[in-house]
Amino acid sequence: MRPLVRALLLILLAACRGRVAGSRAGGRDLVITRLMIDPVTVPDERGEWIEVANVGTVAADLAGWSFRSGNDAGYQVRTSIVVAPGSTVLLARAPIAVSGARPALVYSGIALANRADWLVLSDPDGRTGDSVAWSAPPRGTALVHHAMAPAPGNTAGPPTGNAAGGTGSDTAGRVDARATYSPPTTNRELVVRVLDVGQGDAILIQNGGSTVLVDGGPERRPFARWLEELRVPDTLDAVILTHAHGDHFTGLRELFRSRHGRVVRAFWWNGDQATPLSQSHLPDSVAARTRRGTMLLHDTDDPCGDGRAVCTITLKGGALLHIMPPLPNAPLENDRSVALKLVGPDSASFTMWLAGDAQHDAIEWFGGRAGYARNPGMRADVLKADHHGSCDGVDDRYLDLVHPSLVIASLGAVNDYGHMHAQAKAAYARHGIPWYRTDQNGTVTLRSPGTPGGGYTVTVERGTKNASGPSDRRSYQPDCAGM
């Protein structure tokens, strides 16, 4: 064989081998699991690393995927690195062993800042596969974004995620990212996600093909990212705005953008014309859809439109969502928050109480003159913390009436309000109620199979129960005096 022909055949064979290897790994379910941002035993340029996991069911190849971070040039993977389902791969700035494992790739163009920074993982088509942001990363230990237990032979480190059952006990989740992102697996399963949207609220409820959103958080982009990553259907059965504050309605503007073509069958809000809401164009979008007859508009002060104190939505999988009017004529918009009670298909397995940013006057009214303690009953397994864990959204009587086994607070890690307040955490602890919080635990996912005795599980993206945050402090506002 002539030398030129032999060389051409060798080149073609090498190219074919590369294509075959890539063709066997068609998965796109890659996420960032852990990052070493601020090593202490070696300099950053020798100790930084990124761990990526495949949370899908088929092998995925990192070739063509890229990383971007703040103020960095970025890096694109140009070699084939196949990640098996349920496995992780380690990428590092230097070719040194990390946690007993050598990196599969040494990258450049990315330096993880030891202050506020972010990292985005994009697929070969440029779509965002995963992203993580931080403001004050841990020193000397990895920041856990999505937790995974190591697969056999994977020595990259211990699992750090938690899946807590209704009893409050912690157990390691094999793939917490899958529990966070996967939709309901049966027609009766109820899935509730308290989304990590910063200093605000956004809660996604899915059951039997029904989709309900409660609030949309303080920013459009993070909310839009969750809609995309969770593959929220284009048709939503109900959207409920608890009250007219920007940290609850701003993200909903993204939902109503006409270019998305999303259908909202029914929208609930209290109709209060707070100035920020009036200037947001959201009421105009709502009014336009109502005029076209594509959406039903309901006033939370009369949620069923017939004077009933409790209006009940039945989801397709059997879950019930009770909607109760807010405190009428309250001077504070927070106290105009609607009260909601979610009941799973098996009511003995899961219930949840949500009341936006309701403060002391409203929660006293819920359990008093409004009669919600009797109908539909305020007792619930899970309490969504009122007002982002503020002390003005909780007191001993409220906790006695709801009597939850778990509290979930939605807030930003760095906030100007001192949330979570020391008095609120002390009240939860005094009643023996653990808490999770989105700033420290990421999105919190609750799942109940909807079968008798099925109970419920709680999965967090990172961290453990009863965490404190960098902004937590004692509040000296008058509403919290004596707490």
C-alpha positions, -999 to +999 in steps of 0.1 A: +000+000+000+013+034-009+024+056+020+000+084+010-030+060+008-020+044+041-019+078+058-053+088+045-068+055+057-054+061+092-068+096+093-103+083+082-101+055+108-093+079+136-121+102+125-146+073+124-136+061+158-142+096+172-177+097+156-186+062+169-176+071+205-197+103+203-227+086+187-230+062+217-234+091+241-264+111+230-276+123+265-279+160+274-287+157+311-255+171+324-255+194+356-229+210+378-227+192+411-198+206+430-172+234+427-140+240+446-140+278+445-116+288+473-091+262+482-069+269+513-041+243+511-030+253+475-034+284+454-066+289+434-048+282+401-038+247+414-068+238+435-100+250+417-121+222+401-156+216+387-176+184+391-202+175+364-228+148+367-250+129+342-285+128+358-301+112+327-306+076+317-282+074+288-245+082+284-236+119+277-205+132+260-190+165+273-174+172+239-188+205+226-201+217+259-188+250+273-183+268+305-187+306+311-182+326+343-182+362+352-154+383+336-138+352+321-131+341+285-148+308+290-138+273+279-152+248+255-145+210+258-130+198+226-122+162+236-146+133+241-154+127+278-182+102+281-202+104+314-222+073+323-257+077+337-256+085+375-218+092+373-196+123+378-165+136+361-139+160+375-125+190+356-097+210+371-074+240+365-043+219+372-034+182+365-033+172+402-053+147+421-084+160+438-102+140+466-084+109+454-094+112+417-073+127+389-092+151+367-105+139+333-097+173+318-075+203+326-093+235+316-083+271+311-101+304+307-122+300+339-112+314+373-139+310+400-140+343+420-138+340+458-166+366+460-197+371+439-195+351+407-214+326+385-208+296+363-229+285+334-227+251+316-241+252+280-247+224+256-232+222+221-262+241+207-256+270+232-286+262+254-280+266+291-278+231+307-272+243+343-260+274+362-249+283+397-242+317+413-226+326+447-218+356+468-197+342+496-184+307+488-171+284+515-134+283+521-115+251+518-147+230+510-167+224+479-198+244+471-225+218+465-250+227+438-267+194+429-258+166+453-251+130+441-240+099+459-209+084+442-215+056+418-194+024+423-158+032+417-163+070+419-142+084+447-148+121+440-163+127+474-191+119+498-228+127+490-240+158+507-276+162+495-306+153+516-340+138+510-360+142+541-392+122+547-423+134+565-408+122+597-381+148+594-352+123+591-324+129+566-313+102+541-288+106+513-304+110+478-287+091+450-294+119+425-310+149+441-309+168+407-332+141+392-356+145+422-356+183+416-362+183+379-383+152+371-420+157+366-446+136+385-441+099+377-477+088+381-511+104+375-517+108+413-482+120+424-482+155+437-450+175+432-445+209+448-413+230+442-405+260+463-382+276+437-349+292+444-356+327+429-338+349+454-356+373+478-391+364+468-416+336+463-424+313+434-440+279+439-448+253+412-475+227+419-481+197+395-505+169+398-521+146+372-514+169+343-525+200+362-500+229+367-504+257+391-480+286+399-482+306+430-462+339+425-433+345+402-404+358+423-385+391+421-368+388+387-378+377+352-347+359+341-343+334+371-380+326+369-378+321+331-348+298+336-369+276+360-398+275+335-374+262+309-354+238+330-385+223+346-402+220+312-433+237+326-461+230+301-473+258+278-508+256+294-512+264+330-544+257+348-541+285+374-517+313+384-522+329+418-506+362+428-507+363+466-504+401+468-491+431+448-454+432+458-426+431+432-408+401+448-439+381+441-452+394+407-421+405+387-413+371+373-449+366+362-443+392+335-421+367+318-450+341+319-474+365+302-450+376+274-469+370+241-439+356+223-439+325+246-474+316+236-483+303+270-519+298+279-531+306+315-566+294+320-573+313+352-556+340+372-563+351+408-552+383+425-567+408+449-570+437+424-551+461+446-536+489+425-502+491+443-480+515+423-452+491+414-477+466+401-496+493+381-463+504+365-453+468+356-477+463+327-487+430+343-523+443+349-525+453+312-515+418+301-540+402+324-568+426+312-560+419+276-562+382+280-595+386+299-610+408+272-600+382+246-618+355+266-586+333+268-583+336+305-607+338+335-599+365+360-608+360+397-606+383+427-591+367+457-615+387+479-643+366+464-623+337+448-652+317+434-673+348+426-702+336+447-694+348+482-681+315+495-654+317+521-634+289+505-630+283+468-616+249+459-597+239+427-595+202+420-564+191+402-565+163+376-547+139+399-570+144+428-551+171+448-572+200+461-562+237+464-583+257+487-582+295+481-593+318+510-599+356+509-572+378+524-578+402+553-601+429+539-591+465+539-557+458+555-535+489+555-504+468+547-502+450+513-485+421+530-516+415+551-536+414+518-519+381+510-543+353+500-543+321+521-540+288+504-542+252+516-529+224+493-542+189+501-527+159+484-547+131+467-543+112+499-551+139+525-535+119+553-502+119+535-496+155+526-510+190+532-494+224+529-503+259+541-492+290+521-500+326+529-476+348+510-463+376+532-491+376+557-481+393+589-495+392+625-528+410+618-536+387+589-526+355+606-546+364+637-576+370+614-571+336+596-573+318+629-600+340+643-629+358+626-622+343+592-628+309+606-601+291+585-591+270+614-625+253+611-630+255+574-610+242+556-587+237+587-553+253+590-534+222+602-508+211+576-477+190+573-457+218+557-458+255+563-444+279+536-429+305+559-448+338+558-428+368+547-396+350+539-389+339+575-396+373+591-406+374+627-437+394+618-450+364+599-451+339+627-461+336+663-468+307+688-505+306+681-500+304+644-476+275+647-501+258+671-529+262+645-509+249+615-488+225+636-464+217+607-437+191+607-416+212+584-412+249+574-398+261+541-386+297+537-381+314+503-355+341+504-322+355+491-289+348+508-280+385+509-310+406+517-315+440+534-342+427+558-323+404+581-342+374+569-344+348+584-350+367+616-335+352+648-369+354+665-386+334+637-359+306+639-363+306+676-400+301+673-397+272+649-371+256+672-392+262+703-420+242+686-396+215+674-401+223+637-371+220+614-367+243+584-353+244+549-345+277+531-340+283+494-309+306+499-290+278+516-307+247+502-317+257+467-350+247+453-370+225+478-390+197+462-419+180+480-433+147+465-463+127+477-473+096+457-510+102+464-516+067+476-529+058+511-500+058+536-476+071+509-464+100+530-442+126+514-405+133+508-385+164+507-354+169+485-330+198+486-303+207+461-277+213+487-270+218+524-289+205+555-318+214+577-319+244+601-292+264+583-284+300+590-276+326+563-253+356+560-281+382+564-298+365+594-302+388+624-325+398+652-352+422+642-362+452+664-393+461+645-423+468+668-443+438+655-416+415+669-413+431+703-414+405+730-406+375+707 
